């Protein structure tokens, strides 16, 4: 039997196998929708997405580093989905000029796909459980002139609605870093019967009352200067629950914006040795469930940490707002791709471990 030469490739490359989990038909629909490939002969939007995602998954720090590794494997570019020829100037130009909405809507599509596949019912509450928070990426104002934040500082803020049970982002909103966090609450696609967990920065009672009016529930950490009057106290409290009371807000604007009763739960966290005070409109939950919901808020912090450390949004490969957005959307696409592969291949490992294996 004739021996097969070592240089012949009989199977798909690992990256090409990963890409096969993506829905290219939907991506092509978005490209046609925004005219992304109009007058393009070689380096298409699909090629651009593959190059950007490969840079995320191979930990490329700079655009030059990405181009160097592609040049070293030029003979494999076609099989990897990069197109015939990728140059630094060509990639930088496409990131600057192509419509970022193509990559934004495809990221939303992958987010929905990953969420549908990984859906679980851990808390048994009859509704989804979400955490809403934001992370800020500082930028040099002299280079990223459009991202004005402070006098000598720039930045962008990524507001994320994280699905605790599916462990994938359900919604994200990118704004300038100067935008107040509570204003991003207006962009959340609320679902009736779902639970939303917020940190102390989101004590906006007008917006919280909107959640109540939509038939949804929230758990938010209360501020220390909260003005209220206790109406009713619950007895026989479980361990580490200091108090559980029905209250009405007494401050002029808070009582005007949220006229209905609220529930205040004080909880002692033995691990951190500190007290937490929560506000919620979920009167049907036990005080322990309220505390447990808030304790799961740390999962969005892990997502932000993972996103910053293991996907390359520390240093951007372009200076324009369009290029920065495309890189962030590509990072989210890469994260969702790993989550989808983890589910479909039934890996009994964390998302981070799967990424290291890949």
TIRO-487765 format. One record per residue: residue number from 0; residue in three letters; x, y, z of N, C-alpha, C in turn. Coordinates in steps of 0.2 Angstrom, whole numbers, m for minus. Each point is the difference from the previous one (the first is absolute). Example, Ala and Ser with C-alpha at 12.3 -4.5 7.8 and 13.67 -1.06 7.14 Angstrom:
% TIRO-487765
0  ALA  66  m28  39  m4  6  0  4  6  0
1  SER  m2  5  m4  4  6  1  m4  5  3
//
This chain:
% TIRO-487765
0  UNK  4  m6  0  m4  6  0  4  6  0
1  UNK  m1  5  m4  4  6  m1  m1  4  6
2  UNK  6  3  3  m1  4  6  m2  7  m2
3  UNK  m4  3  4  m3  7  m1  5  5  2
4  UNK  2  5  m4  5  5  2  m3  4  6
5  UNK  5  2  4  m2  3  6  m2  7  m1
6  UNK  1  3  m6  m2  7  m1  m7  0  m3
7  UNK  m3  m5  m1  m7  0  m3  m5  0  6
8  UNK  m5  4  0  m5  1  5  m6  m4  m2
9  UNK  m2  m5  4  m5  m4  m1  m7  2  3
10  UNK  1  4  5  m6  2  4  0  8  1
11  UNK  m6  2  2  m1  8  1  5  2  6
12  UNK  2  6  m1  4  3  6  m5  1  5
13  UNK  3  0  7  m4  1  5  m4  7  0
14  UNK  3  5  m2  m4  6  m1  m6  0  m5
15  UNK  2  m4  m5  m6  m1  m5  m5  m4  3
16  UNK  1  m5  4  m5  m4  3  m4  4  5
17  UNK  3  5  3  m3  5  5  m5  4  m4
18  UNK  2  3  m6  m4  4  m4  m6  m3  m3
19  UNK  0  m7  0  m5  m3  m3  m6  0  4
20  UNK  1  2  7  m6  0  5  m4  7  m1
21  UNK  3  4  m4  m3  7  m2  m5  m1  m5
22  UNK  m5  4  0  m6  1  m5  2  5  m6
23  UNK  4  m3  m5  2  5  m5  m6  3  m4
24  UNK  m5  m4  m1  m6  3  m4  m2  6  3
25  UNK  m1  0  7  m2  6  3  5  6  0
26  UNK  6  m2  0  5  5  m1  0  3  m7
27  UNK  m1  m4  m5  m1  2  m7  m6  5  m1
28  UNK  m5  m2  4  m6  4  0  1  7  2
29  UNK  4  1  6  2  6  3  5  4  m5
30  UNK  4  m3  m3  5  3  m5  m4  3  m5
31  UNK  m5  m4  m3  m4  3  m5  m5  6  2
32  UNK  m2  m1  6  m4  5  3  3  7  0
33  UNK  7  0  2  4  6  1  5  2  m6
34  UNK  m1  m5  m5  5  1  m5  7  0  1
35  UNK  2  m5  5  7  0  2  5  m2  m5
36  UNK  m2  m5  m5  4  m2  m5  m1  3  m7
37  UNK  m3  6  0  0  4  m6  6  2  m3
38  UNK  2  m2  m6  6  2  m3  6  m4  3
39  UNK  m1  m5  4  5  m4  3  2  m6  m5
40  UNK  6  m1  m1  3  m5  m4  3  m6  4
41  UNK  4  2  5  4  m5  3  m2  m1  8
42  UNK  1  5  4  0  0  7  m7  2  2
43  UNK  m5  m5  0  m7  1  2  m1  1  7
44  UNK  m6  1  2  m2  1  7  1  m6  4
45  UNK  m2  m6  m3  1  m7  3  8  m1  1
46  UNK  4  2  m4  7  m1  1  2  5  5
47  UNK  m2  6  1  1  4  5  m2  m2  7
48  UNK  m6  m3  0  m2  m3  7  5  m6  2
49  UNK  2  m4  m5  4  m6  2  7  3  3
50  UNK  2  5  m4  7  2  2  m1  3  7
51  UNK  m5  4  1  m1  3  7  m1  m5  6
52  UNK  m4  m5  m2  m1  m5  5  6  m4  2
53  UNK  4  m2  m6  6  m3  1  5  4  4
54  UNK  0  6  0  5  4  4  m2  0  7
55  UNK  m7  0  1  m2  m1  7  2  m6  3
56  UNK  m1  m6  m3  1  m7  2  7  m1  1
57  UNK  4  3  m4  8  m1  0  3  5  4
58  UNK  m3  4  4  3  5  5  5  5  m4
59  UNK  m2  3  m5  4  5  m4  m1  6  4
60  UNK  6  3  2  m1  7  4  m1  5  m5
61  UNK  4  0  m6  m1  6  m4  m1  m2  m7
62  UNK  m2  5  m4  m2  m2  m7  6  m3  m4
63  UNK  6  3  1  6  m3  m3  1  m7  2
64  UNK  m1  m2  6  1  m7  2  m5  m4  m3
65  UNK  m6  2  m2  m5  m4  m3  3  m1  m7
66  UNK  2  5  m4  2  0  m7  6  m5  0
67  UNK  5  0  5  6  m4  m1  m2  m7  1
68  UNK  m5  m2  4  m1  m7  0  m4  m2  m6
69  UNK  m4  4  m3  m4  m2  m6  5  0  m6
70  UNK  5  4  0  5  0  m6  4  m7  1
71  UNK  1  m2  6  4  m6  1  m4  m6  m2
72  UNK  m6  0  m1  m4  m5  m2  m4  2  m6
73  UNK  3  3  m5  m3  3  m6  m4  m6  m4
74  UNK  4  m6  0  m3  m5  m4  m6  m3  2
75  UNK  m2  1  7  m6  m2  3  m6  5  0
76  UNK  2  6  m2  m5  5  1  m7  m2  m3
77  UNK  0  m3  m6  m6  m1  m4  m4  m6  4
78  UNK  3  m5  3  m3  m5  4  m3  3  7
79  UNK  4  5  2  m2  3  7  m6  5  m1
80  UNK  m2  2  m6  m5  4  m1  2  8  0
81  UNK  7  1  m1  2  7  0  0  3  m7
82  UNK  m1  m4  m5  1  3  m7  7  m1  m3
83  UNK  1  3  m6  6  m1  m3  6  4  3
84  UNK  m1  6  2  5  4  3  m2  5  5
85  UNK  3  0  6  m1  4  5  6  4  2
86  UNK  m1  7  m1  5  5  2  m2  4  6
87  UNK  5  3  3  m2  5  6  m4  6  m2
88  UNK  2  3  m6  m4  5  m2  m7  m1  m3
89  UNK  m1  m6  m3  m6  m3  m2  m5  m1  6
90  UNK  3  m3  5  m5  m2  6  m1  7  4
91  UNK  5  4  0  m2  6  4  m5  5  m4
92  UNK  0  m1  m7  m4  4  m4  m7  m2  1
93  UNK  m1  m7  0  m7  m3  0  m3  1  7
94  UNK  4  0  5  m2  1  7  m2  7  1
95  UNK  3  5  m4  m2  7  1  m6  2  m4
96  UNK  m1  m4  m6  m5  3  m5  m7  m5  0
97  UNK  1  m6  1  m6  m5  0  m5  2  5
98  UNK  m6  m1  m1  m6  1  4  1  m5  6
99  UNK  1  3  6  0  m4  6  m6  m3  2
100  UNK  m6  2  m3  m6  m3  2  m1  m7  m3
101  UNK  4  m2  m5  1  m7  m2  2  m5  6
102  UNK  5  2  3  3  m4  5  m4  1  7
103  UNK  m3  6  1  m4  1  6  m6  m5  m1
104  UNK  m4  0  m5  m6  m4  m1  2  m8  0
105  UNK  6  m1  m3  2  m7  1  2  m3  7
106  UNK  3  5  3  2  m1  7  m7  m2  4
107  UNK  m5  5  m1  m7  m2  3  m3  m6  m2
108  UNK  1  m2  m6  m2  m7  m2  3  m5  3
109  UNK  7  0  1  3  m5  4  m1  0  7
110  UNK  m1  6  3  m2  0  7  m7  m4  1
111  UNK  m5  2  m4  m6  m4  0  0  m7  m1
112  UNK  4  m2  m5  1  m7  m1  4  m4  6
113  UNK  5  3  2  3  m3  6  m5  0  6
114  UNK  m4  5  1  m4  0  6  m6  m5  m1
115  UNK  m2  m1  m6  m5  m6  m1  2  m7  1
116  UNK  7  m1  m2  3  m6  0  1  m2  8
117  UNK  3  5  3  2  m1  7  m5  1  6
118  UNK  m6  1  m2  m5  2  5  m1  m5  5
119  UNK  0  2  6  m1  m5  6  m5  3  5
120  UNK  m2  m3  5  m5  2  5  3  m1  6
121  UNK  5  3  2  4  m1  7  m4  2  6
122  UNK  m3  6  m1  m3  3  6  m8  m2  1
123  UNK  m3  m3  m5  m7  m2  0  m5  5  2
124  UNK  1  6  m3  m4  6  1  m5  1  m5
125  UNK  0  m4  m5  m5  2  m5  1  5  m5
126  UNK  6  3  0  3  6  m4  7  0  0
127  UNK  3  3  m5  7  1  m1  3  4  5
128  UNK  6  m1  2  4  4  5  6  4  m4
129  UNK  0  6  0  5  4  m3  3  5  5
130  UNK  6  1  m2  4  5  4  2  6  m5
131  UNK  m1  6  2  2  6  m4  5  4  3
132  UNK  6  1  m4  5  4  3  4  2  m6
133  UNK  6  4  1  4  3  m5  7  0  2
134  UNK  4  0  m5  7  0  1  3  6  m5
135  UNK  5  3  2  3  6  m3  7  m2  m3
136  UNK  1  2  m6  7  m1  m3  3  7  m1
137  UNK  5  1  3  3  7  0  4  0  m7
138  UNK  0  6  m3  3  1  m6  4  7  0
139  UNK  6  0  m4  4  6  0  m4  5  m5
140  UNK  m2  6  3  m4  5  m3  4  3  m6
141  UNK  6  0  0  4  3  m6  m1  m4  m6
142  UNK  m1  m7  1  0  m5  m5  m8  m1  m2
143  UNK  m4  m1  5  m7  m2  m1  m3  7  2
144  UNK  0  5  m5  m3  6  1  m7  1  1
145  UNK  m4  m5  m3  m7  m1  1  m3  m2  6
146  UNK  5  m3  4  m3  m3  7  2  4  6
147  UNK  m3  7  m1  2  4  6  m4  m2  6
148  UNK  4  0  5  m2  m2  7  1  5  5
149  UNK  7  2  1  2  5  5  4  4  m4
150  UNK  4  5  4  4  5  m4  5  m3  m4
151  UNK  4  m5  3  5  m3  m3  0  m8  m1
152  UNK  m7  m2  0  m1  m7  0  m6  m2  m4
153  UNK  0  m5  m4  m5  m2  m4  m2  m7  2
154  UNK  m6  m3  m3  m2  m7  2  m7  m1  m3
155  UNK  m1  m7  0  m6  m3  m2  m3  m4  6
156  UNK  m7  m1  0  m3  m3  5  m4  m6  m3
157  UNK  1  m6  2  m4  m6  m2  m5  m2  5
158  UNK  m7  2  m1  m5  m2  4  m3  m7  m2
159  UNK  0  m4  5  m1  m7  m2  m6  m3  5
160  UNK  m5  m3  m4  m5  m4  4  2  m8  m1
161  UNK  2  m3  6  3  m6  0  m5  m5  3
162  UNK  m1  m6  m4  m5  m5  2  4  m5  4
163  UNK  m2  0  7  3  m3  5  0  m8  m1
164  UNK  m6  m2  m2  m1  m7  m1  3  m3  m6
165  UNK  0  4  m6  3  m3  m6  8  2  0
166  UNK  2  5  4  7  2  0  2  3  m6
167  UNK  m4  4  m3  2  4  m7  m3  6  1
168  UNK  2  6  m3  m3  6  0  m6  0  m5
169  UNK  m6  3  3  m6  0  m4  m1  7  m3
170  UNK  4  5  2  m1  6  m3  6  4  1
171  UNK  2  5  m4  6  4  1  m1  7  m4
172  UNK  3  5  3  m1  7  m2  6  4  1
173  UNK  3  2  m5  6  3  0  m1  8  m1
174  UNK  3  4  5  m1  7  0  7  3  2
175  UNK  0  7  0  5  4  3  1  m2  7
176  UNK  6  1  3  1  m2  7  m3  5  5
177  UNK  m2  6  m3  m3  5  4  m7  m1  2
178  UNK  m3  m4  m4  m8  m2  1  m1  m3  7
179  UNK  m5  3  3  m2  m3  7  m3  m7  m1
180  UNK  2  m4  5  m3  m7  m1  m7  m1  0
181  UNK  m4  4  4  m7  0  1  m3  1  m7
182  UNK  3  4  m4  m3  2  m7  m1  m6  m4
183  UNK  5  m5  1  0  m6  m4  m5  m5  2
184  UNK  m3  1  5  m6  m4  2  m6  1  m5
185  UNK  0  6  m3  m6  1  m5  1  m4  m6
186  UNK  6  m3  m1  1  m4  m6  m1  m8  1
187  UNK  m1  m2  6  m1  m7  2  m6  m2  m3
188  UNK  0  m6  m4  m6  m3  m3  m4  m4  6
189  UNK  m4  3  4  m2  m4  6  m5  m5  m2
190  UNK  m1  m6  4  m4  m5  m2  m5  m1  6
191  UNK  m6  m1  m1  m5  m1  6  2  m6  3
192  UNK  0  0  7  1  m5  4  7  m2  1
193  UNK  5  4  m3  7  m2  2  3  4  5
194  UNK  6  m1  3  3  3  6  6  4  m3
195  UNK  1  6  3  6  4  m2  3  2  6
196  UNK  7  m1  0  4  1  6  5  6  m2
197  UNK  0  5  5  4  6  m1  4  2  6
198  UNK  5  3  m1  5  3  5  m3  6  3
199  UNK  4  3  5  m3  6  3  0  6  m5
200  UNK  4  0  m5  0  6  m5  m7  1  m3
201  UNK  m4  m5  0  m7  0  m4  m6  1  4
202  UNK  1  4  6  m5  2  4  m4  6  m3
203  UNK  m3  m1  m6  m5  5  m3  m7  m3  1
204  UNK  m4  3  4  m6  m3  2  m5  1  m6
205  UNK  0  5  m4  m4  1  m6  1  m6  m4
206  UNK  6  m2  m2  1  m5  m4  m1  m7  3
207  UNK  1  0  6  m2  m7  4  m8  m1  0
208  UNK  m3  6  0  m8  m1  0  m2  m2  m6
209  UNK  4  2  m6  m2  m2  m6  0  m8  m1
210  UNK  5  m3  3  1  m7  0  m6  m3  4
211  UNK  m2  3  5  m6  m3  4  m6  0  m5
212  UNK  m1  6  m3  m6  1  m4  0  m5  m6
213  UNK  6  m3  m2  0  m5  m6  m1  m7  3
214  UNK  m1  m1  6  m1  m6  3  6  m4  1
215  UNK  6  3  1  6  m3  1  3  2  7
216  UNK  5  m3  2  3  0  7  7  3  0
217  UNK  2  3  5  7  2  1  2  m1  7
218  UNK  7  0  0  3  0  7  6  5  m1
219  UNK  0  5  4  5  5  0  3  1  7
220  UNK  7  1  0  3  2  6  m2  7  2
221  UNK  m2  1  6  m3  7  2  6  4  2
222  UNK  m1  7  m1  5  4  3  0  2  7
223  UNK  5  2  3  0  1  7  m4  5  3
224  UNK  m1  5  m5  m5  6  2  m7  m1  m2
225  UNK  m2  m6  0  m7  m1  m2  m5  2  5
226  UNK  m5  4  m2  m5  3  5  m6  m4  m1
227  UNK  m3  m4  5  m5  m4  0  m4  m1  7
228  UNK  m6  m3  m1  m4  m1  7  m2  m7  m1
229  UNK  2  m4  5  m2  m7  1  m7  m1  1
230  UNK  m4  m4  m4  m7  m1  1  m1  m7  4
231  UNK  3  m5  m2  m1  m7  2  7  m4  0
232  UNK  0  m4  6  6  m4  1  m1  m7  m1
233  UNK  4  m4  m3  0  m7  0  3  m3  5
234  UNK  m2  m6  3  3  m3  6  2  m7  m3
235  UNK  4  m3  5  3  m7  m1  4  0  m6
236  UNK  5  4  0  5  1  m6  5  m5  0
237  UNK  2  m2  m6  6  m5  0  6  3  2
238  UNK  5  m5  0  7  2  3  3  6  m5
239  UNK  3  4  3  4  6  m3  m5  5  m3
240  UNK  m6  m1  1  m5  6  m2  m1  4  6
241  UNK  2  6  0  m1  4  6  m7  3  0
242  UNK  m3  2  m5  m7  3  0  m3  m1  m7
243  UNK  m7  0  0  m3  0  m6  m7  4  1
244  UNK  0  5  m3  m6  5  1  m3  3  m6
245  UNK  m7  1  0  m3  4  m5  0  7  2
246  UNK  2  4  m5  2  7  1  m4  5  m5
247  UNK  0  6  2  m2  5  m5  5  6  0
248  UNK  2  2  m6  5  5  0  m3  7  2
249  UNK  4  4  4  m2  6  3  3  6  m3
250  UNK  5  m1  m4  3  6  m4  m4  3  m5
251  UNK  0  7  m1  m5  3  m4  0  m3  m7
252  UNK  6  0  m4  0  m3  m7  m1  m8  0
253  UNK  4  m4  5  m1  m7  0  m7  m2  1
254  UNK  m4  3  5  m7  m2  1  m4  2  m6
255  UNK  2  5  m4  m4  2  m5  1  m4  m6
256  UNK  6  m2  m1  2  m5  m6  m2  m7  1
257  UNK  0  m2  7  m2  m7  2  m5  0  5
258  UNK  m7  1  m1  m5  1  5  m2  m7  3
259  UNK  2  m5  m2  m2  m7  2  5  m2  6
260  UNK  m3  m5  4  5  m3  5  6  m4  m3
261  UNK  5  0  3  6  m4  m2  2  m4  6
262  UNK  4  m5  m1  3  m4  5  7  1  1
263  UNK  2  0  6  7  2  2  3  m6  4
264  UNK  5  m3  m2  3  m6  3  7  1  2
265  UNK  2  0  6  7  0  2  3  m6  1
266  UNK  6  m1  m3  3  m7  0  7  1  2
267  UNK  2  m5  5  7  0  2  4  m6  m4
268  UNK  5  2  m4  4  m4  m4  6  m2  5
269  UNK  0  m7  2  5  m2  4  7  m1  m3
270  UNK  0  m1  m7  6  m1  m3  4  7  m1
271  UNK  m4  5  m2  4  7  0  m1  4  6
272  UNK  m3  m3  5  m1  3  7  m2  7  m1
273  UNK  m6  1  m3  m3  7  m1  m7  m1  m1
274  UNK  m4  6  1  m7  0  m1  m2  3  m7
275  UNK  m5  m3  m3  m3  2  m6  m8  2  1
276  UNK  m2  5  m3  m7  2  1  m3  0  m7
277  UNK  m5  m4  m2  m3  m1  m6  m7  3  0
278  UNK  m2  3  m6  m7  2  m1  m3  m4  m6
279  UNK  m6  m2  1  m3  m4  m6  m8  1  0
280  UNK  m3  m2  m5  m7  0  m1  m3  m7  0
281  UNK  5  m5  1  m2  m7  0  m2  m3  7
282  UNK  m6  2  2  m3  m2  6  m1  m8  1
283  UNK  0  m3  m5  m2  m7  0  7  m4  1
284  UNK  5  2  0  7  m3  1  1  0  8
285  UNK  4  m5  2  2  0  6  6  4  1
286  UNK  2  3  6  5  4  1  7  m3  m2
287  UNK  1  m6  1  6  m4  m2  0  0  m8
288  UNK  m5  m1  m3  0  1  m8  2  6  m2
289  UNK  m2  6  3  2  7  m2  7  0  1
290  UNK  3  m2  5  7  1  1  4  m5  m5
291  UNK  m3  m5  m1  4  m5  m5  0  3  m7
292  UNK  m6  3  m2  0  3  m6  6  5  m1
293  UNK  0  5  5  5  5  0  8  m3  0
294  UNK  0  m5  3  7  m3  1  2  m3  m7
295  UNK  m4  m1  m5  2  m2  m6  1  5  m5
296  UNK  0  7  3  2  5  m4  8  0  m2
297  UNK  4  m4  4  7  0  m2  1  m4  m6
298  UNK  m5  m3  m3  2  m4  m7  1  5  m5
299  UNK  m4  6  0  2  5  m5  7  3  1
300  UNK  2  1  6  7  2  1  5  m5  m3
301  UNK  m1  m6  1  4  m5  m3  0  0  m8
302  UNK  m6  1  m2  0  1  m8  4  6  m2
303  UNK  m1  6  3  4  6  m1  8  m2  0
304  UNK  2  m3  6  7  m2  1  2  m5  m6
305  UNK  m4  m5  m1  2  m4  m6  1  3  m6
306  UNK  m5  5  m2  0  4  m6  6  4  m1
307  UNK  2  3  6  6  5  0  7  m4  m1
308  UNK  0  m6  4  6  m4  1  2  m4  m6
309  UNK  m6  m3  m3  1  m6  m5  m2  2  m7
310  UNK  m4  5  0  m1  3  m7  3  7  m1
311  UNK  2  1  m5  4  6  m1  m4  6  m1
312  UNK  m2  3  5  m3  7  0  4  5  5
313  UNK  6  m3  2  4  4  4  4  6  m5
314  UNK  2  m3  m5  3  5  m5  m4  m1  m7
315  UNK  m2  6  m3  m4  0  m6  4  0  m6
316  UNK  m2  m3  m5  3  m1  m6  m1  6  m5
317  UNK  m4  5  2  m2  5  m4  m2  6  5
318  UNK  0  6  m3  m1  6  4  m7  3  m1
319  UNK  m3  m1  m5  m7  3  m1  m5  m4  4
320  UNK  m6  3  1  m5  m3  4  m3  m6  m3
321  UNK  0  0  m7  m2  m6  m4  4  m6  1
322  UNK  7  2  0  5  m6  1  m1  m3  7
323  UNK  m1  5  5  0  m3  7  m6  m4  1
324  UNK  m6  2  m3  m6  m4  1  0  m6  m4
325  UNK  3  m1  m6  1  m6  m3  4  m5  4
326  UNK  5  3  3  5  m5  4  m4  m2  6
327  UNK  m4  4  4  m4  m2  5  m5  m5  m2
328  UNK  m4  1  m5  m5  m5  m3  4  m7  m2
329  UNK  6  1  m3  3  m6  m1  2  m4  6
330  UNK  2  3  5  1  m3  7  m6  m4  2
331  UNK  m5  4  0  m7  m3  3  m2  m6  m5
332  UNK  2  0  m6  m2  m6  m5  5  m5  2
333  UNK  6  1  1  5  m5  2  m2  m4  7
334  UNK  m3  4  5  m2  m3  6  m6  m4  m1
335  UNK  m5  2  m4  m6  m4  m1  2  m6  m4
336  UNK  5  1  m5  2  m6  m4  2  m6  5
337  UNK  5  2  5  2  m5  4  m5  m3  5
338  UNK  m5  5  2  m6  m3  4  m4  m5  m4
339  UNK  m1  2  m7  m4  m5  m4  4  m6  m1
340  UNK  6  0  m1  4  m6  m1  0  m4  6
341  UNK  1  3  6  0  m4  6  m7  m3  1
342  UNK  m5  3  m2  m7  m4  1  m1  m5  m5
343  UNK  2  1  m7  m2  m5  m5  5  m6  1
344  UNK  6  1  2  5  m5  1  m1  m4  7
345  UNK  m4  3  4  m2  m3  7  7  0  4
346  UNK  4  5  0  6  0  4  m2  1  7
347  UNK  3  m4  5  m1  1  7  5  5  3
348  UNK  1  5  m3  5  5  2  m3  7  0
349  UNK  4  5  3  m3  7  0  2  3  m7
350  UNK  m3  6  m1  1  3  m7  8  2  0
351  UNK  3  2  5  7  2  0  4  m6  m2
352  UNK  m1  m6  3  4  m6  m1  m1  m2  m7
353  UNK  m6  0  m3  m1  m1  m7  4  4  m4
354  UNK  0  7  1  4  4  m4  8  m2  0
355  UNK  2  m2  6  7  m2  1  2  m6  m4
356  UNK  m5  m4  0  1  m7  m4  0  2  m8
357  UNK  m5  4  m2  0  2  m7  6  4  m2
//
